[in-house]
Amino acid sequence: MDKLTPPASRGNSSSQESTLTPEKTVNIPIPATEEKKVLTDHKQEQGLEELQNLLDLDQEAIMTKCRLLIEKLNTASVLVFPSTCDEKQQLEVYQRLSRYYIQALELSSFREKLEDAQRNKQLDALYVYENIFLQRVKQDPEWYFHPEQCKLAGLDDYQRLVLRDDPMYGDWDEYRLTYHTYQGDLEYVKFREEISAKIKWIEDEAALFGDQRMRNELVALFQSLKIALQFRDIPGRSVMSGFREHINNLRFDFKDRKDLVGLYLELWKRVAKNKVVFSCLNLHHNQENLWCSCSLCASFVCLLTLIFTCLDIAKVNFGEALRQLYKEDIFPSRRALIKFALDSCPDTSLVKYNYDTYVDGIDEKLPEDEAHPLIMEAVKKMFKKRKNYLDYTRKKLEIAARIGLIPTTA
């Protein structure tokens, strides 16, 4: 590597250059931010090169690499509970967990129940079971300690906590019986967040649905397994199911929501904006000086122009807006949906119902860049995604923190 020499020495005579020590070099300091950027760029280049090398492999080779990593995952994925709590253990469980119920009551408006529980300071096991546990199972809208899981001797208190069954959960029974530890759930959330942040290349329609989708999925699995090895408290089966949920989520976004934001944004622009024009008409009509004698002709021409403009734009009602979008074919992936709405009846179609329910209330005076995120949220409400274990886990961790639950083994 050529050595850097001081700028002042360049162009000097040979006698001057000979006075410099040959081995001496000049170190030019690199700003910390620039050095960090260089390192980041280097890592990104390495990552892209590694990704391309993986994509160049055939499926069998990638599967072999995946198997090697799967063997290194946490194998404690199936818990067996050969025994239940004895009478003494059961009493301790009821008394301990009742404290969390009381903590929850302190955070709520059930003051009468709280006072009743506090009067029974010894918290008799039968009283707790009948008046707190069973009532909680029936009444609490969010969570409870599952009675059956409270009888198992091998669980800690966090593992006994379950969320209320919600029809939006993909598999509530499976989530309830996963039995992650508190630390395991914390790591599971981090794992899911990392694969979402670091494996961005798979978030592409061609990668998810193209001819090479199986190979692409295996490559993404390999990358996810490498990330999973950083987390030793996640059971291997949860790593695999978590990756599958992630891929299914991405496919849902492309298949069920693709182009819908753009479609409803275009409808909003063509339909809702009419209201702004009619508002302008009313504003001009109500001006006191509109028909002043000195500008009667000019005002009349202006008003007629405005009226014809409004009438022209008013033709772009919902049905006309749909016909325009179908003719222009702006959203090829939704062409069949638009055609079905036009062939049936635009004003009674599902597209119209969703527009009236979720989009029509968006302020027509908003600029497009402000309306866009609102329509994105509207589309999420139109086509709701089933909740998966990541959603369940985040909610469970939030509740555990709220009630001050510290995992304790019976």
C-alpha positions as CSV (number, residue, x, y, z in Angstrom):
1,M,0.0,0.0,0.0
2,D,1.3,3.4,-0.9
3,K,2.2,5.5,2.1
4,L,0.6,8.9,2.6
5,T,3.0,11.9,2.6
6,P,2.4,15.3,4.0
7,P,0.9,17.7,1.5
8,A,3.7,20.3,2.2
9,S,6.4,17.9,1.0
10,R,4.9,17.5,-2.5
11,G,6.8,19.4,-5.2
12,N,9.9,20.0,-3.0
13,S,13.4,19.3,-4.2
14,S,15.0,15.9,-3.9
15,S,17.3,17.3,-1.1
16,Q,14.3,18.4,0.9
17,E,12.6,15.0,0.3
18,S,15.7,13.2,1.5
19,T,15.4,14.8,4.9
20,L,12.2,12.9,5.6
21,T,12.4,9.6,7.3
22,P,11.4,7.0,4.7
23,E,9.4,4.9,7.2
24,K,7.4,7.9,8.5
25,T,3.7,8.0,7.5
26,V,1.0,10.5,8.1
27,N,-2.2,9.2,9.9
28,I,-5.2,11.2,8.7
29,P,-7.9,10.8,11.4
30,I,-11.3,9.6,10.2
31,P,-14.3,11.2,11.9
32,A,-16.2,8.7,14.1
33,T,-19.4,9.1,12.1
34,E,-17.6,8.6,8.8
35,E,-15.8,5.5,10.2
36,K,-19.0,4.1,11.4
37,K,-20.6,4.6,8.0
38,V,-17.6,2.8,6.3
39,L,-18.1,-0.1,8.6
40,T,-21.8,-0.2,8.0
41,D,-21.4,-0.1,4.3
42,H,-18.8,-2.9,4.5
43,K,-21.2,-5.0,6.5
44,Q,-24.0,-4.4,4.1
45,E,-21.8,-5.4,1.2
46,Q,-20.8,-8.6,3.0
47,G,-24.5,-9.3,3.7
48,L,-25.5,-8.8,0.1
49,E,-22.6,-11.0,-1.0
50,E,-23.6,-13.7,1.5
51,L,-27.3,-13.5,0.4
52,Q,-26.3,-13.9,-3.3
53,N,-24.2,-16.9,-2.5
54,L,-27.1,-18.5,-0.7
55,L,-29.5,-17.7,-3.6
56,D,-27.1,-19.3,-6.0
57,L,-27.4,-22.7,-4.1
58,D,-29.9,-25.3,-5.1
59,Q,-32.8,-26.2,-2.7
60,E,-31.2,-29.4,-1.4
61,A,-28.0,-27.5,-0.4
62,I,-29.9,-24.8,1.4
63,M,-32.0,-27.4,3.2
64,T,-28.8,-29.2,4.4
65,K,-27.5,-25.9,5.8
66,C,-30.8,-25.3,7.6
67,R,-30.8,-28.8,9.1
68,L,-27.4,-28.1,10.7
69,L,-28.6,-24.9,12.3
70,I,-31.9,-26.5,13.5
71,E,-29.9,-29.1,15.4
72,K,-28.3,-26.3,17.4
73,L,-31.6,-24.8,18.5
74,N,-33.0,-25.1,22.0
75,T,-34.4,-28.6,22.1
76,A,-36.5,-28.0,25.3
77,S,-39.6,-27.5,23.2
78,V,-41.9,-29.9,24.8
79,L,-42.7,-29.7,28.5
80,V,-44.1,-32.7,30.3
81,F,-45.9,-32.3,33.6
82,P,-46.1,-35.7,35.3
83,S,-47.6,-34.4,38.5
84,T,-50.0,-31.9,39.8
85,C,-49.6,-29.7,42.9
86,D,-50.3,-31.4,46.2
87,E,-52.6,-29.7,48.7
88,K,-49.9,-27.6,50.3
89,Q,-48.6,-26.4,46.9
90,Q,-52.1,-25.7,45.6
91,L,-52.8,-23.5,48.6
92,E,-49.5,-21.6,48.1
93,V,-50.4,-21.1,44.4
94,Y,-53.9,-19.7,45.1
95,Q,-52.6,-17.4,47.9
96,R,-49.8,-16.1,45.8
97,L,-51.7,-15.6,42.6
98,S,-54.6,-13.9,44.4
99,R,-52.2,-11.1,45.2
100,Y,-51.9,-10.4,41.4
101,Y,-55.7,-10.3,41.2
102,I,-55.8,-7.8,44.0
103,Q,-53.1,-5.7,42.3
104,A,-55.3,-5.8,39.2
105,L,-58.3,-4.7,41.2
106,E,-56.3,-1.8,42.6
107,L,-55.8,-0.7,39.0
108,S,-59.5,-0.9,38.2
109,S,-62.8,0.4,39.6
110,F,-63.9,-2.8,41.4
111,R,-63.4,-1.2,44.9
112,E,-66.0,-3.4,46.6
113,K,-64.3,-6.6,45.5
114,L,-61.0,-5.2,46.5
115,E,-62.2,-4.4,50.0
116,D,-63.8,-7.8,50.3
117,A,-60.6,-9.5,49.3
118,Q,-58.5,-7.4,51.8
119,R,-60.8,-8.2,54.7
120,N,-59.9,-11.9,54.1
121,K,-56.3,-11.3,54.8
122,Q,-55.5,-15.0,55.2
123,L,-57.1,-15.5,51.8
124,D,-58.5,-19.0,52.5
125,A,-57.8,-21.3,49.5
126,L,-61.5,-22.2,48.9
127,Y,-62.6,-18.6,49.2
128,V,-59.9,-17.5,46.7
129,Y,-60.8,-20.3,44.3
130,E,-64.6,-19.7,44.4
131,N,-64.7,-15.9,44.7
132,I,-61.7,-14.7,42.9
133,F,-60.3,-17.3,40.5
134,L,-63.6,-18.6,39.1
135,Q,-65.1,-15.1,38.9
136,R,-62.0,-13.9,37.2
137,V,-62.3,-16.7,34.6
138,K,-65.9,-15.7,33.9
139,Q,-65.7,-11.9,34.0
140,D,-62.3,-10.5,33.2
141,P,-62.2,-9.2,29.6
142,E,-58.4,-9.5,29.1
143,W,-56.7,-12.1,31.3
144,Y,-56.8,-14.6,34.1
145,F,-54.8,-17.4,35.7
146,H,-56.1,-20.6,34.0
147,P,-57.5,-23.0,36.7
148,E,-56.1,-26.1,35.0
149,Q,-52.6,-24.6,34.6
150,C,-52.7,-23.5,38.3
151,K,-52.8,-27.2,39.2
152,L,-49.6,-28.1,37.4
153,A,-46.6,-28.3,39.7
154,G,-43.9,-27.6,37.0
155,L,-45.1,-24.2,35.9
156,D,-44.1,-20.8,37.1
157,D,-46.7,-18.0,37.6
158,Y,-46.1,-16.4,34.3
159,Q,-46.8,-19.6,32.5
160,R,-50.2,-19.9,34.3
161,L,-51.2,-16.5,33.0
162,V,-53.4,-16.6,29.9
163,L,-55.2,-14.1,27.7
164,R,-58.9,-14.2,27.1
165,D,-59.8,-16.1,24.0
166,D,-60.3,-13.8,21.1
167,P,-61.8,-14.9,17.7
168,M,-59.1,-12.9,16.0
169,Y,-56.3,-15.1,17.4
170,G,-55.2,-17.7,14.8
171,D,-54.8,-20.5,17.4
172,W,-55.6,-19.5,20.9
173,D,-55.4,-23.0,22.3
174,E,-51.9,-23.4,20.9
175,Y,-50.8,-20.1,22.3
176,R,-52.2,-20.8,25.7
177,L,-50.3,-24.2,25.9
178,T,-47.0,-22.9,24.5
179,Y,-45.7,-22.4,28.1
180,H,-42.9,-20.0,27.3
181,T,-41.1,-18.6,30.3
182,Y,-41.1,-14.9,30.8
183,Q,-37.6,-14.7,29.4
184,G,-38.6,-16.9,26.6
185,D,-41.4,-14.6,25.5
186,L,-39.1,-11.6,25.8
187,E,-36.6,-13.3,23.5
188,Y,-39.3,-14.4,21.2
189,V,-40.5,-10.8,20.6
190,K,-36.9,-9.7,20.0
191,F,-36.4,-12.6,17.5
192,R,-39.4,-11.7,15.5
193,E,-38.4,-8.0,15.5
194,E,-34.9,-8.9,14.3
195,I,-36.0,-11.1,11.4
196,S,-38.4,-8.5,10.3
197,A,-35.7,-5.8,10.4
198,K,-32.8,-7.8,9.0
199,I,-34.4,-9.9,6.3
200,K,-36.0,-7.2,4.1
201,W,-35.2,-8.7,0.7
202,I,-38.0,-11.3,1.2
203,E,-40.6,-8.5,1.5
204,D,-41.1,-8.6,-2.3
205,E,-43.9,-9.9,-4.4
206,A,-41.6,-11.8,-6.7
207,A,-39.7,-13.3,-3.8
208,L,-42.9,-14.5,-2.1
209,F,-45.0,-15.6,-5.0
210,G,-42.5,-16.2,-7.9
211,D,-41.2,-19.4,-9.4
212,Q,-38.3,-19.5,-6.9
213,R,-40.5,-18.8,-3.8
214,M,-39.6,-22.2,-2.2
215,R,-35.9,-21.6,-2.5
216,N,-36.3,-18.0,-1.4
217,E,-38.2,-19.1,1.7
218,L,-35.5,-21.6,2.6
219,V,-32.8,-18.9,2.3
220,A,-34.9,-16.6,4.6
221,L,-35.3,-19.6,7.0
222,F,-31.5,-20.1,7.1
223,Q,-31.0,-16.4,7.9
224,S,-33.7,-16.6,10.6
225,L,-32.1,-19.6,12.2
226,K,-28.7,-17.8,12.4
227,I,-30.5,-15.0,14.2
228,A,-32.4,-17.5,16.5
229,L,-29.1,-19.0,17.7
230,Q,-28.5,-15.7,19.6
231,F,-31.6,-16.5,21.8
232,R,-31.2,-19.5,24.0
233,D,-34.5,-19.3,25.8
234,I,-36.7,-19.8,22.7
235,P,-37.7,-23.4,22.1
236,G,-36.8,-24.6,18.6
237,R,-40.4,-25.3,17.6
238,S,-41.3,-21.6,18.4
239,V,-38.4,-20.5,16.1
240,M,-39.9,-22.5,13.3
241,S,-43.5,-21.5,13.9
242,G,-42.5,-17.9,14.4
243,F,-40.7,-17.8,11.0
244,R,-43.8,-19.4,9.4
245,E,-46.0,-16.7,10.9
246,H,-43.7,-14.0,9.6
247,I,-43.9,-15.3,6.1
248,N,-47.6,-15.8,6.2
249,N,-48.0,-12.2,7.4
250,L,-46.0,-10.9,4.4
251,R,-48.0,-13.0,2.0
252,F,-51.2,-11.7,3.5
253,D,-50.1,-8.1,3.1
254,F,-49.3,-8.6,-0.6
255,K,-52.3,-10.9,-1.4
256,D,-55.1,-9.4,0.6
257,R,-54.0,-5.7,0.8
258,K,-52.0,-5.2,-2.3
259,D,-52.9,-2.0,-4.2
260,L,-56.0,-1.4,-2.0
261,V,-54.5,1.7,-0.4
262,G,-53.9,3.1,-3.9
263,L,-57.3,2.1,-5.0
264,Y,-59.2,3.7,-2.2
265,L,-56.9,6.8,-2.3
266,E,-57.8,7.3,-6.0
267,L,-61.5,6.8,-5.2
268,W,-61.2,9.4,-2.4
269,K,-59.5,11.9,-4.7
270,R,-62.1,11.5,-7.4
271,V,-65.2,11.3,-5.2
272,A,-64.6,13.2,-2.0
273,K,-62.9,16.2,-3.7
274,N,-66.3,17.1,-5.3
275,K,-67.4,18.3,-1.9
276,V,-64.7,21.0,-2.0
277,V,-65.8,22.3,-5.3
278,F,-69.5,22.5,-4.2
279,S,-68.3,24.3,-1.1
280,C,-66.6,26.8,-3.3
281,L,-69.8,27.3,-5.2
282,N,-71.7,28.0,-2.0
283,L,-69.1,30.4,-0.8
284,H,-69.3,32.5,-4.0
285,H,-73.1,32.3,-4.0
286,N,-73.2,33.8,-0.5
287,Q,-70.8,36.7,-1.1
288,E,-72.7,39.9,-0.7
289,N,-70.9,41.7,-3.5
290,L,-71.3,38.9,-6.0
291,W,-74.0,40.8,-8.0
292,C,-72.7,44.3,-7.5
293,S,-73.7,46.5,-10.5
294,C,-70.2,47.4,-11.4
295,S,-69.2,43.8,-12.1
296,L,-72.6,42.2,-12.9
297,C,-71.5,40.6,-16.2
298,A,-68.1,39.5,-15.0
299,S,-69.6,37.9,-11.9
300,F,-72.3,36.2,-13.9
301,V,-69.8,34.7,-16.3
302,C,-67.6,33.6,-13.4
303,L,-70.6,32.0,-11.6
304,L,-71.7,30.1,-14.8
305,T,-68.2,28.8,-15.3
306,L,-68.1,27.6,-11.7
307,I,-71.5,25.9,-12.0
308,F,-70.5,24.0,-15.2
309,T,-67.2,23.0,-13.6
310,C,-69.1,21.6,-10.6
311,L,-71.6,19.8,-12.8
312,D,-68.7,18.3,-14.9
313,I,-66.9,17.1,-11.8
314,A,-70.1,16.0,-10.1
315,K,-70.4,13.3,-12.8
316,V,-67.4,11.6,-11.1
317,N,-69.6,9.9,-8.6
318,F,-68.6,6.6,-7.0
319,G,-69.7,4.5,-10.0
320,E,-68.1,6.8,-12.5
321,A,-64.8,6.8,-10.5
322,L,-64.8,3.0,-10.5
323,R,-65.3,3.0,-14.3
324,Q,-62.5,5.4,-14.8
325,L,-60.1,3.2,-12.7
326,Y,-61.2,0.1,-14.6
327,K,-60.6,1.9,-18.0
328,E,-57.3,3.3,-16.9
329,D,-56.2,0.0,-15.4
330,I,-54.1,1.7,-12.8
331,F,-54.3,-1.3,-10.4
332,P,-54.1,-4.5,-12.6
333,S,-54.1,-6.7,-9.5
334,R,-57.5,-5.3,-8.5
335,R,-59.1,-5.2,-12.0
336,A,-61.3,-8.3,-11.3
337,L,-62.5,-6.7,-8.0
338,I,-63.4,-3.4,-9.8
339,K,-65.1,-5.3,-12.7
340,F,-67.2,-7.4,-10.2
341,A,-68.3,-4.2,-8.5
342,L,-69.3,-2.6,-11.8
343,D,-71.1,-5.7,-13.1
344,S,-73.2,-6.1,-9.9
345,C,-74.0,-2.6,-8.8
346,P,-71.4,-0.1,-7.8
347,D,-73.5,1.6,-5.2
348,T,-74.2,-1.7,-3.3
349,S,-70.8,-3.4,-3.8
350,L,-68.3,-4.4,-1.1
351,V,-66.0,-1.7,-2.5
352,K,-68.7,0.9,-1.9
353,Y,-69.5,-0.4,1.5
354,N,-65.9,-0.3,2.6
355,Y,-65.5,3.2,1.1
356,D,-68.6,4.5,3.0
357,T,-67.6,2.8,6.2
358,Y,-63.9,3.5,6.4
359,V,-62.8,6.2,3.9
360,D,-65.7,8.6,3.3
361,G,-65.2,10.3,6.7
362,I,-61.7,11.4,5.8
363,D,-61.6,15.2,5.5
364,E,-61.8,16.0,1.8
365,K,-59.7,19.2,2.4
366,L,-56.7,17.2,3.5
367,P,-53.7,17.2,1.2
368,E,-53.0,13.8,-0.4
369,D,-49.8,13.1,1.7
370,E,-51.9,13.5,4.9
371,A,-54.8,11.4,3.6
372,H,-52.5,8.5,2.6
373,P,-51.7,7.2,6.1
374,L,-55.3,7.5,7.1
375,I,-56.4,5.4,4.2
376,M,-53.7,2.9,5.0
377,E,-55.3,2.5,8.5
378,A,-58.7,2.3,6.9
379,V,-57.6,-0.6,4.7
380,K,-56.2,-2.5,7.7
381,K,-59.7,-2.2,9.2
382,M,-61.3,-3.5,6.1
383,F,-59.2,-6.6,5.9
384,K,-58.2,-7.5,9.4
385,K,-55.2,-9.8,9.9
386,R,-55.6,-12.7,12.3
387,K,-53.5,-12.2,15.4
388,N,-50.6,-14.6,15.9
389,Y,-48.4,-15.6,18.7
390,L,-46.4,-12.4,18.5
391,D,-49.5,-10.4,19.1
392,Y,-50.5,-12.7,22.0
393,T,-47.0,-12.5,23.5
394,R,-46.7,-8.7,23.4
395,K,-50.1,-8.4,25.1
396,K,-49.2,-11.0,27.7
397,L,-45.9,-9.2,28.5
398,E,-47.7,-5.9,28.8
399,I,-50.2,-7.3,31.3
400,A,-47.5,-9.1,33.3
401,A,-45.7,-5.8,33.7
402,R,-48.9,-4.0,34.6
403,I,-49.8,-6.3,37.5
404,G,-46.2,-6.7,38.7
405,L,-46.0,-10.4,38.0
406,I,-42.6,-11.9,38.8
407,P,-42.3,-15.5,37.7
408,T,-42.1,-17.9,40.7
409,T,-42.0,-21.6,40.5
410,A,-44.5,-23.5,42.8
